[in-house]
Amino acid sequence: MTAQSAPEAPPATSSATPSVRRAWPRTRGVLLAIVLLLAAAVAIAALRSGDQHGRLDPRSADPHGSRAVAALLTERGVSTRVVTTLDQARAAAGPDTTLLVAVPDLLTDGQQARLHTATAGGGRTVLVSPGPPSLGRLAPGVTADPAPSLDTALAPECPLPAARRAGTAETGGYLRYSTTARAADSCYPSDGRPTLVRVPRTTGGGDTVVLGAPDVLYNNRLDKQGNASLALQLLGSRPHLVWYLPSLADDSAPDPGRRDFFDLLPSGWLWGTLQLFIAAALAALWRARRFGPLVLEKLPVAIRASETVEGRARLYRKVNARDRAAAALRSTTRTRLAPLVGVPDTQAHTPESLLPALSAHLDGEAEPPHDLLFGPPPGDDAALVSLADRLDALEREVRRP
């Protein structure tokens, strides 16, 4: 008769590797958060992938888009074409075309020069809120005032027919200009400086219009004041309108050549780094400053005196502070010897009081106590050890009955 083997015990689960059933309650919150984030990202991407476009885009129905202006121009027989590269804008420029540059400051110096050359043959160029980086090449003779105007709705106050027919318009609030060009029209002044300037070209005909604020082109501002009338007259003077939206990804920009690391940094990186160093220095001074004397407090645990002595000795030795160590040894010895020879504690460190009383307790063969208790610091570690031994011998001599 054979004995039946006992059933094998189930393998024990380790606490370091929990089962799926135990791990699920811990991880379901994190997984749910990840799923919600992914769903939100997909929803946002789907919403933004529709008909919405960027600011000043004639295809955009957003409040800061310009679809309304494009629709009104189409009703009046003006064709609107959107371009996003410099080559397309240069090819479309002509005497019967109005070229609107939405963000001229995004163009590089080379792109601005090439665009200005392409528009010299005629037609109209409208620059929307150009600043100092682009005015020198795209609108020679016009300079920008960096101080924005306080009023947005301004009166024309100029002989330009388009401005006089439109009346009050929202051209202020961004930039003001001044011009030295001959026969230029300076309209919609704010604090004495115009916010709209029309500069006629001396050769080839045509003109350049500098518009200080983009509000007259926005969908949500088109029905305010005379914005619609001014926008239609500025952009509808030619049968074709080319709406140029400069992009940083435009491959028509000239290759600047080989650049090092510092050329890729912003222009203000040097001042920013200097400010960081100054802030770090001030923070270091603030943290290192003591606002008062050190406060002594009792240690929370008792430490043996030998450990304290050894710790201090190591610190003194680490910094070669033999003078501090010798001064501590001599001061402690004088403090212990003073009551033994009848000198008050307040005069223990005064040679005139301690030395005469101490000499009365020593025999003639003992070492003179003056150099021992008040002498110069030792020159090396061996002299410091010798000084400690001699101080111990002096104290034993005084304590001997």
Backbone hydrogen bonds, N-H to C=O, Kabsch-Sander energy under -0.5 kcal/mol:
donor,donor_aa,acceptor,acceptor_aa,energy
17,T,14,S,-0.8
23,A,19,S,-2.3
24,W,20,V,-2.0
26,R,22,R,-0.5
27,T,23,A,-1.6
28,R,24,W,-1.9
31,L,27,T,-2.5
32,L,28,R,-2.4
33,A,29,G,-2.0
34,I,30,V,-2.1
35,V,31,L,-2.3
36,L,32,L,-2.3
37,L,33,A,-2.3
38,L,34,I,-2.3
39,A,35,V,-2.4
40,A,36,L,-2.5
41,A,37,L,-2.4
42,V,38,L,-2.3
43,A,39,A,-2.3
44,I,40,A,-2.5
45,A,41,A,-2.4
46,A,42,V,-2.2
47,L,43,A,-2.3
48,R,44,I,-2.5
49,S,45,A,-0.9
50,G,47,L,-1.0
56,L,64,H,-2.7
57,D,54,G,-1.2
60,S,57,D,-2.0
65,G,62,D,-1.9
66,S,57,D,-2.4
67,R,60,S,-1.8
70,A,66,S,-1.7
71,A,67,R,-2.5
72,L,68,A,-2.3
73,L,69,V,-2.3
74,T,70,A,-2.0
75,E,71,A,-1.9
76,R,72,L,-1.0
77,G,74,T,-1.6
78,V,73,L,-2.8
79,S,77,G,-0.6
79,S,239,P,-2.0
81,R,241,L,-2.5
83,V,243,W,-2.4
89,A,85,T,-1.8
90,R,86,L,-2.6
91,A,87,D,-2.1
92,A,88,Q,-1.6
93,A,89,A,-0.9
97,T,94,G,-1.5
98,T,240,H,-2.8
99,L,97,T,-0.6
99,L,124,R,-3.2
100,L,98,T,-0.7
100,L,242,V,-2.8
101,V,99,L,-0.5
101,V,126,V,-2.9
102,A,100,L,-0.7
102,A,244,Y,-2.6
106,L,103,V,-1.6
107,L,104,P,-1.4
112,Q,108,T,-2.6
113,A,109,D,-2.1
114,R,110,G,-2.2
115,L,111,Q,-2.5
116,H,112,Q,-2.4
117,T,113,A,-1.8
118,A,114,R,-1.8
119,T,115,L,-1.6
120,A,117,T,-1.0
121,G,118,A,-0.6
122,G,119,T,-1.1
124,R,97,T,-1.7
125,T,207,D,-1.9
126,V,99,L,-2.8
127,L,125,T,-0.6
127,L,209,V,-3.1
128,V,101,V,-2.0
128,V,126,V,-0.5
129,S,127,L,-0.7
129,S,211,L,-3.6
134,S,131,G,-1.6
135,L,131,G,-1.9
136,G,132,P,-0.8
137,R,134,S,-0.7
138,L,134,S,-2.4
139,A,135,L,-2.0
142,V,139,A,-1.7
143,T,178,S,-2.9
145,D,176,R,-3.6
154,L,152,T,-0.7
154,L,169,A,-2.8
164,R,160,L,-2.3
165,R,161,P,-2.4
166,A,162,A,-1.7
167,G,163,A,-2.2
169,A,154,L,-2.0
171,T,152,T,-0.7
171,T,169,A,-1.6
172,G,152,T,-2.1
175,L,212,G,-0.7
176,R,145,D,-1.1
177,Y,194,P,-2.9
178,S,143,T,-2.0
180,T,141,G,-2.3
184,A,181,A,-0.9
185,D,198,R,-2.4
186,S,184,A,-0.6
187,C,185,D,-0.6
187,C,196,L,-3.2
188,Y,156,P,-2.5
190,S,193,R,-3.2
193,R,190,S,-1.4
195,T,187,C,-1.6
195,T,188,Y,-0.9
196,L,187,C,-1.6
197,V,210,V,-2.1
198,R,185,D,-2.4
199,V,197,V,-0.5
199,V,208,T,-3.2
201,R,206,G,-2.3
207,D,123,G,-1.5
208,T,199,V,-2.5
209,V,125,T,-3.2
210,V,197,V,-3.4
210,V,208,T,-0.5
211,L,127,L,-2.9
211,L,209,V,-0.7
212,G,195,T,-2.6
212,G,210,V,-0.6
217,L,214,P,-2.0
218,Y,214,P,-0.5
218,Y,215,D,-1.1
219,N,65,G,-1.6
220,N,63,P,-1.9
221,R,218,Y,-0.6
222,L,218,Y,-0.7
222,L,219,N,-0.6
224,K,221,R,-1.4
226,G,168,T,-2.5
227,N,224,K,-2.4
228,A,222,L,-1.1
230,L,226,G,-2.3
231,A,227,N,-2.6
232,L,228,A,-2.5
233,Q,229,S,-2.0
234,L,230,L,-2.2
235,L,231,A,-2.2
236,G,232,L,-1.7
240,H,96,D,-1.4
241,L,79,S,-2.9
242,V,98,T,-2.9
243,W,81,R,-3.5
243,W,241,L,-0.6
244,Y,100,L,-3.1
244,Y,242,V,-0.9
245,L,83,V,-2.6
245,L,243,W,-0.6
250,D,247,S,-1.3
253,A,250,D,-1.1
263,D,260,D,-0.5
264,L,260,D,-0.7
264,L,261,F,-0.9
265,L,262,F,-0.6
269,W,266,P,-1.4
272,G,268,G,-2.2
273,T,269,W,-2.5
274,L,270,L,-2.2
275,Q,271,W,-2.3
276,L,272,G,-1.9
277,F,273,T,-2.2
278,I,274,L,-2.3
279,A,275,Q,-2.5
280,A,276,L,-2.5
281,A,277,F,-2.4
282,L,278,I,-2.5
283,A,279,A,-2.3
284,A,280,A,-2.2
285,L,281,A,-2.4
286,W,282,L,-2.4
287,R,283,A,-2.4
288,A,284,A,-1.9
289,R,285,L,-1.1
291,F,289,R,-0.5
296,L,294,L,-0.5
308,T,304,R,-1.7
309,V,305,A,-2.6
310,E,306,S,-2.4
311,G,307,E,-2.5
312,R,308,T,-2.6
313,A,309,V,-2.4
314,R,310,E,-2.2
315,L,311,G,-1.9
316,Y,312,R,-2.8
317,R,313,A,-2.3
318,K,314,R,-2.2
319,V,315,L,-1.4
320,N,317,R,-0.8
321,A,316,Y,-2.9
322,R,320,N,-1.3
325,A,321,A,-2.1
326,A,322,R,-2.8
327,A,323,D,-2.3
328,A,324,R,-2.1
329,L,325,A,-2.3
330,R,326,A,-2.6
331,S,327,A,-2.4
332,T,328,A,-2.2
333,T,329,L,-2.2
334,R,330,R,-2.6
335,T,331,S,-2.0
336,R,332,T,-1.8
337,L,333,T,-2.3
338,A,334,R,-2.0
340,L,336,R,-0.5
341,V,337,L,-1.4
341,V,338,A,-0.6
343,V,338,A,-2.8
347,Q,344,P,-1.1
348,A,345,D,-1.1
350,T,347,Q,-1.3
353,S,350,T,-1.1
354,L,350,T,-2.5
355,L,351,P,-1.8
357,A,353,S,-0.8
358,L,354,L,-2.3
359,S,355,L,-2.4
360,A,356,P,-1.2
361,H,358,L,-1.1
362,L,359,S,-1.0
366,A,363,D,-1.1
372,L,368,P,-0.7
373,L,369,P,-2.5
374,F,370,H,-2.8
375,G,371,D,-1.0
384,L,380,D,-1.6
385,V,381,D,-2.3
386,S,382,A,-2.3
387,L,383,A,-2.1
388,A,384,L,-1.9
389,D,385,V,-2.1
390,R,386,S,-2.4
391,L,387,L,-2.1
392,D,388,A,-2.0
393,A,389,D,-2.3
394,L,390,R,-2.2
395,E,391,L,-2.3
396,R,392,D,-2.3
397,E,393,A,-2.1
398,V,394,L,-2.0
399,R,395,E,-2.1
400,R,396,R,-1.3
